[in-house]
């Protein structure tokens, strides 16, 4: 910048000594004003803009992809509507104890896409609001979920209620996976929904030390179990984390029940220490949840 300024000043002085110097003086003056305006504006934007600034447009175009159409898609998946006749679901696991029960099945799409998972978990002595806050508290998740190496909130769109964030997960003997995700919540009379998908953010470039997850579709419905002090979360999940399909299937089958038990222990501690109050950022998808009416299912 300094060399460019010196050149402009030198050129400006040289032209002033000429017969038509006043013409060049005017032109160069305008050029300098324009140059300083561009540099100053760029510098100001660079230092004043941040990934968590609600009015920043760095990821809004991607975040807006989490829309009401995604809620419709999620409800269809959770209620198992419009499934093709040739789609085969394979039972994976059913386990329970006096605190929790867990059931899961999976299906390999005919188009060769990532494996689909559909699961139902029931937690005893829990309300829907507390379970929602627990699931969405990413800061607390870092304490009990040892696969989560790092998590940071990137942005919250106050218009749509969409929140975006970056999470890094580690896997044994594999390169850590990096997730850039955007999610949104909806609230009905007696249930909550959340849908999450991959997004981009220009403040988080790809790094060679991580594998960026290229495809992610995941969502859940939380509701109270009728007539019981228990809460159910039904989840649809599909992602491409670059893992060997058979290895991923085996890891899920062998490790998911242990993970669910660990989650239940963390939930109990969460209820005892926070009374269900989310400890994460004040402005989030939870605080901006959209209230809608749902048809009873």
PyMOL commands that set and color helices and strands:
alter all, ss='L'
color gray80, all
select helices_A, chain A and resi 2-16+21-48+60-63+68-78+128-136+138-144+245-274
alter helices_A, ss='H'
color red, helices_A
select strands_A, chain A and resi 90-96+100-107+116-124+148-157+162-169+177-187+191-198+211-212+215-224+230-240+290-291
alter strands_A, ss='S'
color yellow, strands_A
deselect
rebuild
show_as cartoon
